[in-house]
Amino acid sequence: MTRPAVYSLRRRLLGWLLISTAVIGVLALIDTYREAVKTADIVSDRVLAGSALAIAERVVVAEDGTLEVDIPYVALEMLTSAAQDRVFYRVDGPPGQFITGYQTLPSVSDMKGQSTAYGDASFRGEQIRLAVLSRSASTGINSVPFTVTVAETTIARRQLTQAILLRSALRLALMILGAAVIVWIAVTVSLRPLYRLADAIAERSPNDLHPIEQSVPSEIQGLVETVNSFMVRLQSALDALRHFSGNASHQLRTPLAIIRTQLALSARATTLEEAHIAARKGDEAVAHAERILTQLLLMAKIDAAGSSAPQPLARIDLTALAQGIIADHVPRAAEMGIDLGFEGEGEAFIRAEPLLIGELLRNLIENAISYAGKQAEITARIVSSPDVTRLEVEDNGPGIPPGRRHMVRQRFARGGETQAPGMGLGLPIVEEIAGLFGGTLSLSDGADGRGLKVTVGFPPAEAF
């Protein structure tokens, strides 16, 4: 038999947390990287624009109408950084006129009507970020347009981006680690009720099946209730087994003793007739033991049906079932000189389990045949009404005194003085089977105050 796989709930929860957090963390880092690049560009662009503006302020118109510029090195100094970025600049006059700086330094060709534009390019094999400022110098009569381009390599901004990303990743890693520790501790603390529950069950003796009363979280309460329900059913099954074992050992002791005695007598018999008599008595004891086992097994089946989950019920025609069972018992009744008859016409439906209802009918008929006596009359009848369907078995035998009728409802109790074989289980079986399907048992005098009438009432099938 393959054992089911065992896994750790703590590890599974921790794994789901780490995987989900890692996925979310990667997405967050991607977004952080984009924001870091954007932030580094904004900061650097402002510095570039400030340098370009400082240079533009030093552009003037010479006497001959050309543009001159005195580069303030403070404007370039403000671009220096610890990353040792290289700084480039270029000043252009009217279209096609180069004034000063790095003549091959690229520029932004399309200003889109803006006075300041930014862009990325490559210069001397290095990636650069450049800012272009468009201005005009006044001569007093007219204005001369010019542009200032300032660029720097991107070492510093890359380092800034990496620093922001690294710090974000470090914070995220610390957060994941802290969450994992918290989850580990929380799951450990939350599982303590399960450990206590396991210890409480492990400490019990095999005979202790009372309900578990351990305090557990609401998510586990359903499991505890299921276990308690199972233990109740198991207790019922064990009780039924103990009852069956005790009853069998008690009730079979006498028939087995009789069988052994008759076997011993047949062995010592001096004549064939004595041996036949002993064998006949032994056979009667075997038949009695067989009846005892049959009824004990039926009682065990009733106990099991009462303690198990409700089963779907069948729609049974009680009239047809009673007619068939009575017909099976007519030969035995005739041998004893008993007039066994049936009254009732039409269908009478109830909802029950067919095999158990059949056993109920057999017990009623066999009880009546056993106790009514020879030359008695036994009548079984079905009486239907909108509210109840009644099964009646009436005889004119010795009956049961009213004061003892409550006793015959108990197991192993017999009513009155009689030599008929039996063990006092017939009517208890009838009452317990009837109770499984909402029925009731009542005992009363027969016709003219003679004998006994046993009435079992069932709800009609339409009442379910």
N, C-alpha and C positions, 0 to 999 in steps of 0.2 A: 504494500500500500504506500503510495507516494504521500509524504507529509507536505502540508501546505507551506509555502515559503514564509519565512519569518523576517520581518523587517523592523527597523527602529523608527518609531513615530517621531522621535526627537530629530534624528538625522534627516528624515524625509522633510519635515517642516523647515529645518535649517537649509537643506539643499534648495527647496523651492524659494526660500527667502534670498539666498545668495544668487541663484540664477536670475530671478526676476529683478533684483536690485542691480546686478551686473548689466543686464540689458538696458534698464532705465539709466544706469550710470553712463554707459557708452553713448546713448542718445543725448544725455545731458552734456557730456564732454564735447560731442560734436557741436552742439549748440553753443557751448562755452567757447570753443575754438573760433567759431564764426564771430561771436561777440568780441573776443579778444582781438582778432584781426581788425574788426571795425573800430574798436576803441583805440588800438595803436595807430591806425590810420588817422583818426580824428585828432589825436594828440600831436602826431608828427606833422600833419597838414597845417595845423595852426602855427606851429613853429616855422614851417616853410613859408607860409603866407606872411608871417611877421618879418622874416628876413627879406622877402621880396619887397615888402612895403618899405623897409628901412633903406634898401638900395634905391627904390623908386623915388624916395624923398630927396636923393642926392643927384638926380638927373636934372641938368639945366641946359638952356639953349645958349650956345656960344654966339659971339658977335657975327660970325660968318653964317649963322643960321643952323649950324650943325649941333648935334646933341653931345654933351659931355657928361661924364659921371665920375664921381670920386667915391670909389667903393669903400664904405665904412666897414672895416674888418670886424667891428662888433657885431655887424649883421651876420657875418659868417661864423663868428665865435659862438653865437648862441645855438648853432647847429651841432657843435662838437659834443661828443658823448663819450662815456667810458668804453663804448663798443668800438671806438676808433672808426666811426663812419667817415667816408670821404665825401666832401662837399664840392659841388660844381655850380657855376652860375653863368648866365649869359644875358647880355642886354642888346636888344635890337631896336633900331629906329624905324622910320617909315619902311614899308615893304621893300625887302631886298637890301637893307642897309644894316650891316653888322657893326656894333659899337665896341663891345669889349666882352671878355670872358672866354669860355670854351666854345669855339665856333661850331664844332660838330655835335654839341650837346643837343639832343632831340628836344622838341617842344610839343605842345598840344596844338594841333592844327585847327581844330574846330572848337572855338570858345563858346559857341551857342549863345552869343549875346551877353555872356557873363564877363564881369571884370576880372574874376579870378577863376582859374580852372586847375584841376589836379589830374594826374595820370601816372601810369606805370610804364617804364620803358627799360631798355638795356643799353648800357654805355660802357665801353671799354671792357666788355665781358662781365659786367656786374649788373645786377638788378638795381634799379634806382626808382625813387619816388620823386616826382617833380611837381612844382607849383608854378603856374604862369599868371603874372599880373599885368593887365593892360591898363596903361595910363596915357596922359597927354601932358606935354610941357608947354607952357604959355610963353609967347614972345611979346606979349602986350598987344599984338595985332591979330595974331592967329595962334593956333595950337598945333604942336607937332606930336603925333602919336608915337608911342614906344611900348615895348613889352619887356618885362623882366622875368627871366626863368631861373629858378633856384631848384637844385636837386641834391639829393643825398642818397647814399647806399642804404640798404634796408636791414643792416645788421642789428641795429638797436631795436627796431620795431619787431624783428623776429624774436629777439631775446625777450622783449616785453610780452609778446604773445605766448612764448613758451613758459615764461614765469607765471603768467596768469593761468595757463592750462595746467601746469604742474601743481600749483597751489590748489586749484579746483579738484584735480585728481586726488591729491593728498587728503583734502577734506572729505571727499566722497569715500575714499578707502577707509578713513577713520570712522565715518558714519556707518559704512557696511560692517566693519569690525565691531563697532559698538552695538549695532542692531543684532548681529549674530550672538554676541554675548548675552544681550538682554533676552533674545528669544530662547537661547539655551537655558538660561536661569528660569524664565517664565514657564517653559515647557516642563522643566524638572519639577518646579513647584506645583504646576497644574496636574502633573501625573501622580503626585503623592496620594490623592484619594484612591487611584487605581491600585497603587502598591498596597495601601492599607486594606482595600477590598480583597486583593489577592491573599494577603496575610490572614485576613479574617476567615476566608474560605479554607485556606490551607490548614489552619489550626483546628478546624472542626473535626469531630469524629465522624466516621461513615454513617452513623445512625442519626446524626444531628441534621435534620432537613428543615428546620424552622426558617421562616423568611429572613433574608438579609436586611438588617436595619442600619447599615453603614451610611454615613453622610457622604454623598457624591455630588458632582456637578450635574446640572440639569441635562446636559448632553448625554450623560451616562445613565441617567435615571431610567430611561427606556430599557437599557440592557439589564439593569438590576431587576426591574419588574419582570422582564422575560425570564431571567434566571429564577426568580421567586416563583413564577407561575410553573416553570418546569419542575422545581423542587416540590411544589404542592402535588403536581401530577405524579411525580416519582414516589412521594410519600404514600399517595393513594394506591399506587401499584404495589408498593412493598407491603402495605397493610393488607391489601387483597391477597397477596401471596402468603403472608403470615396466617391470615384467616383460613385460606384454603389448606395450607399445610396442617394447621392445628385441627381444623374440622376433619380433614381426611384421616389424620392419625387417630383421632378420637372415634369417629364414626365407623372406620373400617376395622378397628380392633376386634369388635365382637364378631362380625361375619368371618374374619380370618380365623379367629379362635374356633368358631363352629366348624369351619372347613377342615382345620387340622384335627379336631376331635372326631369328625365323621370319617376322615381318612384313617385315623387310628382304629376306630371301631370296625371299619370295613376290613382292615388288615387282620383284626382278631376275630372276625365273624366266623362262626362254625358252620353256618348254613348259607346257602345262596340268597335266601330271602332276607336274612339279616344284612348281608352285604348290599343288596338292592336298596333296603331301607336307608342305610347309612349313605349310599351314593346319592339317593334322591334328596336327602336332607342337605348333603354337601352341595348339590346342584342348586337347591333353593337358596343356600347361603351365598353362592357365587352370583346368582341372579340378584339377590338383595345388595351385594357389594357393587354390582354393576349399576343398579339404580342409584345407589348412594354416589358413586363417582359421576354419573350423568348429571345428577342434581347439583353436586358440588361444582362441576365444571360450568354448569349453567349459571350458578350464583357468581362464579368468578367472571363470567362473560358480562353479567348484568353490572357487577361492580366496575368493570373496565369501561362499559358503555356510559356509566354515570359519571366517571371521572375524566373521560376523554373529551375532546372538543366535539361540539354538536355535529352530527352527520346529516346529510340530506335525507329527508323522509319520503317514503313512497306512498302513493295513494292506493289503499287496500280496500277491496270489497270484503267486509267482515262476514257477510252472509255466505258468500262462496267459500271462503276459507274455513268457516265453521262447519259447513256441510261436508267438506272433504275430510276434515279431521274426525268428525263424528262417524262418518262411514267407515273409517279405518278401525274404530274401536267397537263397532257393532258386534263382530265375531267374539271378541273377548267378553263383552257384556252378556252375549247370549250364552256362553259357556257357564257363566255364573247365575243364569236365570234372571238377568236384569233386563228390563224393557228400556232401551235407550232410544229416545226420539228427538226430533228437532221441529221447532216452530219458527216461522218467519218467512216472509216473502219479500221480494224486491231487493234492490241493491242497497247496501248501507256502507258508505265509504268513510274511512278514517285515514289519518296520516300517521304512519308508524314504520318500524322496521319489520319486514314480513317474517323473518326467522324467529325473532323474539315474540311476536304476537302468536305465531304458531306454537311456541313453547308454552305460552300463557294458556292457550286453549287446551293443549294436551294435559297440562297439570290440573286444570279444572275438571276435565272429563275423567282422568285417572284417579283423582282424589275422590270424586263422586262414586266411581265404580268400586274403589277400595273400601270406602267407609259406609256406603249406603246399605250394604248387605244383600244377601240373596233375595230374589223375588221382589226387589225394589223397582221403583219406576224413576227414571232420570230423564228430565226434559231440558234441553238446551234451546234457548230462543234469542232472537235478535229483535229489539224494539227500537225503532228510529223515531226521532222527533227533530224539529228544527234546532233545538238547543243541545241535545245529547243523543249519542248512540249507545244503547245499553246491551251488554251481553249478560244473559242470565242463565245459570245452571242450577236447576232445582231438583231435589230428590225428596222421597218420603221415608228416608231411613231414620236412624236414631238421632241424627242432628248433633248440634253442639249446644250445651246449656248456655243461656245468655251471659252468665257470669264468667264463662271461660272463653268467650269469643274474642276478647282483646288479647288473650294469650296466644291464640293460634296465628296471630299476625307476626309473632316473633319467630326468629329462626330457631329450629330444633325444639319447638314447643308443640305438643300434640293436645288436641282437645278431647276430653272424655276418656272413658275406659274402653279400649278396643284392642283386639288381637290382630288387626290388619297391619301388614308390614308398612313401614314408613319411617321417616326420620324427622318429620315436622318441618319440611321445607316447601311443601306444595303451595300453601296460601301466601307465605312470605315471598316466594318467587313471583306469584301472580301480582301481588300488590306492588312489588318493586318494578316489574316490567311495566305495569300500567302507569306508575308514576313517571317513568321515563318519557311517556308520550302524553302527559297531561291528564291521565285517567285516574279514577278513584275506585276503591274497593269497599263494598259494604256487605254485611252478613245479616240475614234476617230469617225468620221462620218460614218454612214452606207452606204450601196450601193446607188449610184447616189446622194450622199450628203444628204440623208434623214435618219432620226432616229439616233441611237447611236449604236456603236459597242464597247463592253467591251472585252478587251483581257487580259488574265492572262497567263503569260509565266512561265513554270517550267523547271528547269534543268532535263534532262532525268535521269532515275534511274542509268544508267551506270556511271554518273558523280560523284556519291557518293563513 
